[in-house]
Amino acid sequence: MNIFIWLRQFRVAGYAIFDLTASFLVVYFLAPYLTKLFRKLGVAIPRSSWLFLTLPIAIIVHKIFGISTPLTEQFFFLDGFISIKIFVLLLLVMGLKDIRLVKR
C-alpha cells in the first residue's frame, strides 16, 4: 500500500488530516520566502496571514485546476454548507486584514 494512500485514510468530518496538516506545514515553512518575494513586489504579508489564507488559496487553486476535493465541492455547492462558506470567508478576511503595501 502506498504510504500517502494510507496516511490519507485518516479523516475528521470527511477531511483528510494528513492533507490539512501538510498544507499548513508547507505554508508555515514557505511563508518567510513568500513574504520576501512579495515584499520585493511592494506587499508586506506576515506569516499569520499566509496561514489564514492557506485554505482560501487551496480552494481557488483546486478549482482552477479542476481538482475535486470535499472542501472545494462544499464551498461551491450553491444550496448548502453555509458554515463552510462562512468559515472560509472568515479565514480570507483574517488573512487579508494584516497585508500592507510598502515602498520598494
C-alpha positions, 0 to 999 in steps of 0.5 A: 500500500502506498504510504500517502494512500494510507496516511490519507485514510485518516479523516475528521468530518470527511477531511483528510488530516494528513492533507490539512496538516501538510498544507499548513506545514508547507505554508508555515515553512514557505511563508518567510520566502513568500513574504520576501518575494512579495515584499520585493513586489511592494506587499508586506504579508506576515506569516499569520496571514499566509496561514489564514489564507492557506485554505482560501488559496487551496480552494481557488487553486483546486478549482482552477485546476479542476481538482475535486476535493470535499472542501472545494465541492462544499464551498461551491455547492450553491444550496448548502454548507453555509458554515463552510462558506462562512468559515472560509470567508472568515479565514480570507478576511483574517488573512487579508486584514494584516497585508500592507503595501510598502515602498520598494 
